[in-house]
Each structure stands twice: as structure tokens, then as C-alpha cells.
Amino acid sequence: MPSLEAIVGLTGAYGPFVMVAVTTFLVLEAVIVNVARNRRDTYAINKRLKVLSKSADRHAALIELRRTRGLSPEGGYPLAFMGFARLLLQSGLSMSLERALLLMLITGAAAGLCAHLLLMPLQLCLLVAIALGAVLPIVVLLAMRSRRLRKLEEQLPEAIDVMVRSLRAGHPLSVAISLVSREMPDPIGSEFGMVCDEMTYGMDLATALNNLRARVEQSDLGLLVVAITIQAKTGGNLAELLGNLARMVRERARVRRKITALSAEGRYSAIALSIVPIAVYLVVNTLAPRYYAEVRDDAAFMPAYYVGLTLWVIGVAVMRRMVNFKI
């Protein structure tokens, strides 16, 4: 064991190098944290304001926003693949429908070709192409939409409060909506900004709000659209109405979080049970590669494979329905 004098001498000899290393590490950490904070603040600005900063024409900016979201210049959905176009729009991904379909086609073809080069059967090559070219992108878009809707759900009470404060200050509803579009980040900032731009270029309030509801399809936002539309026809104190709505939205969010916490065990159990069959197949195929190879050429192998895959998909769907609660 080294003596205390040796340790002190070693520390003294290498002390300057240690101090330089520690100082360099702290400086790099400070720079990285500062850059990350600046990037976060930059990305907090909603996409509509970025487009407006690059375009002097507000109407051209609106058309550009619609184009990047897969809509027509008039704000309509394409007639072909309308369901997929709606999913692409609600996911928040800035990609046109044609480009998304082309990428899916290329990915599926590349995956099927790779499976063919790995000497897989033709049926498995087709399954791989469909899974990676169609199923996987749709699953990713569904996850992106869910995350975007959760973010919008968190932002909605604050956005309603901004509108309430603006209305109580004496501003008209159009100014209140415009204030939300300037003060709130995405996704709600750009969505309300598109409403403001559509109203600026001749669209009536009810149509612009219905377009907003069609773009988002979130239940709490639908309540806001219905409340504003009815008040515009019947009159009343809109600020008080929206204040009550903000409290109700917060209460609904609290109940959702409580239900999510109570159902966490069931959801994770469902995820584990869904992964187990695939994990067992991969482990067996890795540890004993000839386990399936010996029966792969049997006439009953592929029918049994398809039956097992179908039962697995049905089981995943049933478990998802059992643990998926909506309010």
C-alpha cells in the first residue's frame, strides 16, 4: 500500500494536469448546457412564426403551412388516401402525402429485397416488406399523434386562460386567438395561428374553428370550438364561459392522469405479454439456429406460422382494448 508521502507527492506532480482536465470539463459542460438551452428556446417558437419570419406575405405563409402539413392550398384533404393523410396531418410531421407514400414504398421494397437476399421464403419477404413499409410507419405516426395530442392537452388550459385575460381586457375574440398564436409554442401556437390567418383572409369564425377541430381531433379542443360557436350565435359572457371551460379541462386532465396511474400495471403487463412470443422466437433462433430450420420445409409450417401470427395480433389488440381507457 503506498504511503501518505507518496500519494501527496503524486498529487503534487499531477495536480496541474488534473486541474486543467477538470476546468476543461466544466467549461465544455457550460458551453453544451448553454447551447442546449438556446436551442430549446429557439424551438419553443412555434413553426408558424418561423414561416412568417421568412415570408413577407402572410397569405403565402398560410399556404406554405398547409402544404407542409399535407393539405391543399385551400386547406382541404387530398381525396386519395384521406385516412392516412389525416393521420399524417395530426402527427405534426412536416411532410407531404406524396413524399410520405414514396418513402414508405421505397422502404418496403428495400426491406423485401434485403429479406430476399437473406434467402427468406417469398411469403416472409412479403411480410417483411409490408411490416417495414406500411405497418411500422403507421405505428410511428400513431405514436407521434398521441404524443402531440398529449402536448396539446397540456397546453389547452393555459391557452384558454390567455384568451380569457385578453377578452377581459376588452379585446375581440380574433385578437384573443391571435395572442395565443403569438405567445404559445407548438403544437397549439401554430394551430391557433392558422385559425387567425384563415379568418384574416375571409373565412368566417365557425368554419375556421371547425377546420381546427378537423386538424386536431382532440375532445377538449372540440369543447372549446363548440362553446365559441354557440356563444357567437346566442351571445353571453364568453370570458366567464371560457374560464369555466378551462377549469373543466384541467379537471378532465387530472382524472386522465389518475386513470393512467391506476392502469399502469395492466398496461405494462400487456406490453410484456405482447413481447414474450417474439423474444422467445429470437432467443431460440439464436441459441439453436436449426430448431426451426429442420421443420421450415414442412408443409404444415407456414399455415401454423400464419395462424400463430394472427392469434398474436388478435391477442395484442384485445389486451390493448382492455387497458386503454378514454375519458
Buried (B, 14 or more C-beta within 10 A) or exposed (E): EEEEEEEEEEEEEEEEEEEEEEEEEEEEEEEEEEEEEEEEEEEEBBBBBBBBEEBEEEEEBBBBBBEBBBBEEEBEBBEEBEEBBBBBBBBBBEBBBEEBBEEBEEBBEEBBEBBBEEEBBEEBBBBBBBBBBBEBBEEEBEEBBEEBBEBBBEBBBBBBBBBBBBBBEEBEBBBBBBBBBBBBBBBBBBBBBBBBBBBBEEBEBEBBBBBBBBBBBBBBBBBBBBBBBEBBEEEEEBBEBBBEBBEBBBEBBEEBEEEEEEBEEBBEEBBEEBEEBEEEEEEEEEEEEEEEEEEEEEEEEBEEBEEEEEEBEEBBEEBEEEBEEEE
